[in-house]
Amino acid sequence: MKKASPVSRSGRFARGPAAEVAAFTESVSFDWRLWRHDLLGSLAHARMLAQVGVLTRSELGAITRGLQEIGAEIEAGRFRWKPELEDVHMNLEAALTRRAPAGAKLHTGRSRNDQVALDVRLWLRDEISALAQETQALQRALVELGARHAGVVIPGYTHLQRAQPVYFAHHLLAYVEMFQRDRERLCACFGRVNVCPLGSGALAGSTLPLDREFVARELGFVGPDGRPRLSQNSMDAVSDRDFAVEFCAAAALGAVHLSRLSEDLILWSSREFNFIQIADAYTTGSSLMPQKKNPDVAELTRGKTARVIGNLVALLTLLKGLPMTYNRDLQEDKERLFDTADTVRAGMRLMAAMLAHVTVNAAACAAAARDPLLLATDVADYLVKNGMAFRQAHHVVGAVVARAEQLGRPLDRLTLAEWQAVHPAFGADVADVFDLEKAMARRQLPGAPGTAEVKRQLARWRKALG
């Protein structure tokens, strides 16, 4: 059996773990991604140790140079990760100690428990910021697609049945609202991620005069008031993964919104709808049927939502039975967290790019929007304006629709006599209800799909999104 590295096994053990145990417990195969944040944390910790007198100036210099050299090697792809050293932390510490003997002092007052809690928070801060930016870029793509086709009207749907007319832009702006809530959730999540756990040790802090506020300031763990934000309970600090769960929950909801948008795009691009065409670069063909053009990017985005939801459930299940404080089970959080961030960020990025290459079939949209049944509710409103109670108006218009179906004619092709045969409240002006342009202009309430309101909302979002 290979002899264990002195940094990976303490004096408590006479020999290293069995090979199969080492393979089972190692995490460097995935947590190597934390290397940049581990180095940042180590540099800040070293500067703090120098400030409180644990390190000399020359020792701090040697440690700083060593960590910077390691970072450069990793960037260049020359660093060799060793599974036998278990994780990213011990790999980097071992490499540092080989270069600078003073590196053996770096772990003073620090445990891998608070070290990994710090690294994950540092990593997640960056991921949240990047995901928020990519979500905003998707919002811009939705607004711009709507603005390019501001005059296009399509049927709005309930139960996947034609319901009432809406502007195509209004439909897209519904997703802009959804993704805005996602960005707000990410912002709220960032606030709870942005708390510094370093100095909590394994679970009970340290008897050394560590300056936790110094480290927090060095690493940007400060609030809007400029004050350092520190974890307030050492046991909670090393075992807390609520912030990871919260991120995965926010990301899962964002993925659900991506999935719903994907479903609309898939339907709209089908021959049955034919409202849009997705550029070739974002579709694929069939291995058998030469005519096929499949919306695979949208379908995979919809499909990948399942794994993002699964990651959230996995984290919740991981935590539900853990006693205080740190348990090795928590090693399982990273792959779920990494996969969620990677998957949702890719989905946001690809969806924004795809929307920039979507064309709208205005003729097909107009043909669908001309369905007079879409304005049946407007007919009921017409009766209400003439003094009829809405429930009665609803019943009367339903009877008119049934009569039109019996006659085999569209609702707007009925004669005045046929309207009045159902109810005498109808006048010759009922025909005006079916003027689609006027019907859209009548929808003037805030948030409605009216002509002026949709124009206002497009302008508002363009300004808000920059």
N, C-alpha and C positions, 0 to 999 in steps of 0.2 A: 504493500500500500504506500502511495506517495505520502511523504512527510508533509504535514500541514504547515502552512505559512505562519510565522509568529504573529502576524496581525489578524489572522482569521481564527485562531484558536487560543484561548486563554491558558494560563498555567494550571487551571483546574483539570484539564484533560491530558491524559498520558499519550493519547494517539488521536489521529484525525478520524473523521467520519468514514464509514464504508463508502465505496465508490457510488453505489446506488443511492445512498442517502444524500451524498453531495449533489448528485444529478437531480434528485427530487427536490432539494431545498434551494438550489441556486436560483437567483433572480436576475443576474446580470445580463442574461439573454434578452431581457426586455427593459429592465430599469436602467440600462446604460443610457437611455434617452435623457436621464436626469443629470448627465455629467456636467453640463454647463451651469446648471443651478446649484449642483453640489460644490463646484469650484467657487462660485460666487459666495455661497454660504461659508465655505472654509476661509476664503480671503477675509470676509467680514469678521469671522470668529477670531482669526489670527490677529487682526488689527485690534480687536477688543482685548485679547490676551496680552498684547504688548502694552496697551494702555493701562491695564491693571497690574502690570509688572510680572506676569508669568513668562513672557517672552522678552528677550533682549532685542534691541534694534537690529542687530546683525542676524539674529535668529528669524525675526520677522522678514527681513530682506531675503534670506535664503528660502524660506517657505513661500514667499510671494513669487520669487523667480521660478521655483520648482513647479508651483501650481500653474503659472503662466506657460511654462514649457510643456507641461502635460496637456493643457488646453490646445496649444498649437499643434501638438502631435495628433490629438484626436481630430482636430479640424482637417488635418492633412491626410487622415486615414492611416496613420502609422502606428497608432496605439493598439496594443494587443490585449484584449479583454480576457481574463483568466477565470473560467467557471469555478475553479477550485477556491477562489477568493470570494465566492458567494454572490456579492452584489457590487453595485457601482461604487459604493462608499469605500469598501475595503480595497477594491482595485485601485482607486485613486490614492488612498492613503499608503498602500504598499509602494506604488510608483513614486510617491513623494518621498517616503522614507529612504528609498534607495538613492535618491538624488541628494537629499538634505537630511542629515541625522536629526536636525531640529524638528523634522516632521513628526517625530515620535511624541512631541509635546502638543501637537495640534488638537488631539482628541481630549485635551484637558477640559474638564467641566462639561463634556458633551457626550451624549449617547447616540447610538444609531437610531434610537427611538425618536428623539427630538430632531435629529439630523434629517431623517427621511420625512418627518412631518413638515419640516422647513422646505425641503427640496420640492415636495409635491405642491406645496402652496406657491412657491416661486414659479414652478412650471405652469400651474393652473392659472396664475395671474396672466401670464403671457398668452395662454390659450384662450382665455375669456376675452381678452382684448382683441385678439385676431378674429375670433368667431363673431364678435360684435361688429367688427369692420366688414366681414364678409356678409353678414346678415344685412347690413346697411347697403352694401353694393347690390345685393339681390333686390332690396326695396327700390333702389334707383332703377334697376332693369325693368321692374314691373311698372313703375311710373312712366318710364320712357316708352315702353311698349304701348301702354294705354294712351299716352299723349300722341303717339304716331297715328293712332286709329281712334281719335277722340270722337268722331262722328258715327262710329260703328255701333249698331244696336243688335243685341242678341236676346234670345229668350233666357230669362232667369228660371231656375228649376227648383222645385221641391219634390221629394220622393223620386227624383230623376225624371219627373214629368214636367212638361212646359207649364210655366206658371204666369209670370208677368214679364214685360219687356224691361231690360236694363241696358245701360251702355256697357260695352265690352270693357271700357276703362273702369267702370264702377265695379265690375266683377274682379278685375285685377287689384283694385284698391282695397278690396276686402282682405286680400292676402298681405298687402302692405300694412294694414292695421294689425293683423296677426303677428307679423314679424316684428312690428314695433313693440308689441307686448313681450316678445322673446328677448329683444334687446334690453328692455327694462328689467326683465327677470335676471338677465346676465349681469346687469349693472348692480342689482341688489345682491346677487351672489358674490360678486367681486368684493363687496364690502365685508362679507363674512370670511372670505378667503384671505383677505389682507390683514391677517393677525399673525404676529411673530411668535412661534412656539419655542424657539431656541433658548436654552437656559433652563428648560424643564428637566433635562437629564433623562435618565431611564424612566423615572416616574416621580422623583422626589427632589428635583432641583439639584443644587450643589452647595457645599459649604464654602466654596471659593468665592471671592468678591467679584463675581461676574457683573458686567454692565449690560444688562439686557436692552436697555433703552438705546445704548450706543449701536448695538447690532441692528436693532429695528430701524433706526434712522439710516444706517449704512445701506440697508437692503430695501428701503422705500416703504416699510410698513408704517405708514403714517396716515392719519385721518385728514379730513378736510380742514381741520383746525391746526394741522401741522404737528400735532402731538403723536408720539410713537404709540402704536397699538400692540399691546402685549397680551398673550394668553394669561388668564388670571388664576388658573388652577393647573398645576403641573400634571396631575393624573389625567385630567380631561385633555390637556394639550397633546399628549403622546398617543391617546387612544381615539381622539376625535377624527371622524371621517365624514361628519355631517356635511362639510363644505363640498366634499367630492360627490356625495349623494345629491346634494342640492344642484350642483352643476349638471350631473347626469339627468336629473329630473327636468331642468330647464332645457337641456339639449334634446331630451326625448320629446318634449312638447314641440320644440322647433322642428324635429324630424317628422313629427306627425303633421305639422303644417306643410312641410315639404312634400310629404306623401299625398296630402289632399290636393295640393297644387299639381303634382304629377298626375293624379287621377283625372283632373280636369283636362290637362294637356293631352293625355292619352285619348280621352273621349273626343275632344275637339279635333284631333288629328286623324280620327277614324273616317272612313268613307261615309259612314252613316251621318256624321256631323259635318265633316269637311270645313270646319270653321278656320282651321290653321294648317300650316305646313311647317314642319320642323326641318331645318337644314340637314343635308346629307351627313355632315360631320358629326351630328348628334343622334344618328339613327344607324341601324344595321339591316342587312338583308337576311334572307332565308337560305339555308343550305340546300333546300329542295325547290322552293317556289321562287322563280326569278322575278316575279312582279312585286314581292313584298318589300315594304319599307317600315321596319319596326321601331317604335319609340323606346329603344332599350335603355337610354340614359334615364328617362323618366320612370321606366319600370323598375330599374335597379335602385333608383332613389327611393321609390315606394317600398321595394323589398328590403332594403338595408335598414329601414325604420324598425323592422322587427328585431334586429340585433341590438339596436340602440335601446329599445325598450327592455330587451333582455338584460342588457348591461345594468340598467337601473335596478331591475328586480334582483339580479345577482348581488349587487352591493348591499341592498337592503337585507337580503337573506344572510349575507356574510356577517353583517353586524348584529343581527337580532339576538344571538345567544352568547355574545362575548362578555365575559366578566371584565372588570377593571384589572389592569390597564392595557398595556400593549400585549398583544398575542400575535404569534406568527401568522395566524389567519390573515392578518391585515396585508400581508404580502400580495394577496390575491386581488387587492383593489386596483393595482396599477394597470394590468392588462385591460380591465373593463373601462377604466378611466381613459387610457390612451386610445382605445378603440372607439369610444364614444366621440372624443374630440376629433380624431382623424376622420371618422365617417361623416359626422355632421358638417364639419368644415368643408370636406370635399363635396358634399351634397349642395351646400349653399353656393360654393364657387362654380360648380358645373351648371347649376340651374340658372344662375345669373348669365353665364356665357351662352347657354342654350337660348334663353329668352331674347338675347340680342340677335339671334339668328332665326327667329320665328317670323313668318309672314302670315298675314291675315287674309282670308278669302272673303272680302267684303260682300261679294254677290251672294255667297251661300249664307252668310250671316243675315243679310237683308231679307232673303227669301224666308228664312226661319222666323225672323222677327215680324214679318208681315202676317203671320197667323193671327186672324182676328180674335181667336179664343183667348189670346194673351191679354186682351183688353176687356174681358168679361167683368172683372172687378171694377173697371172704370165705368162700365154700364151701370153697375149697382150704385156707384158713387153718383152717377147722373140722376138716378131716381132719388137718392138721399137728398141731393141738392134741390130736388123738386118737392121735398117734404115727406117722403116715404121713410118709414122706419127701416133701419138697415136689414134686420132679419127678414122683413117682408121683401125688401129689394133683392136680397140674396135668393130667396125662393122664386121670385118672378124671373130673374135672369136665368136661373137654373132651368125654368120651364121654357124659356126662349131658346136656350142651348139645345134642349131636348127636341124642340120643334124643328130647329135648323137641321139637326141630324136626321130627323124623319124625312125632311124634304130633300136631304142630300145637297144642301147649299151651305156655303160659308156664312157665318154669323153676320158679316157686313153686307151680304147680298140679299138679305130679307127685305121685303117691301114694307112700307109704313103700315099697310093694312095687316100684314102678318105680325108685326110688332104689336100693334094695337089689339090684335085678336087675343094676344096673351094678356095684355093689360093696357087700359086706355091712357095711362100716365105717359106713355111714350109719345114724343112729338117728332116732327120732321128733323129737328136738330140732333136726334140720336145718332144720325150718320156722322156728325162731326166727332163723335167719340172715337171713331176708328182712324182718324188722322194721326198717324204715329208721331209725326214731328210735334204736333200740338200736345199729344198725350205725354211725351217726354218733357215738354216745357212746363206742363201742369204740376210736375213733381217737384215742388219748391221747398219742401221741408228740409231742415238740416240733416245731412246723412242720407237723403233720398237720392235715387238715380236720375234726378232731373238734369236737364241740359246745363242750366246755370250752376247748379250745385256741384256737378261732376267737374266742370271747368274750374270752379273754385277750389275743390279738393286737390285736383292735379297741381294747381299753382301752389297751394299750401305745402304739399309734400315735396315739390321741387325745391322750394325754399328751405324747408326743414332738413332735407337730405343733402343739400349743398350741391 
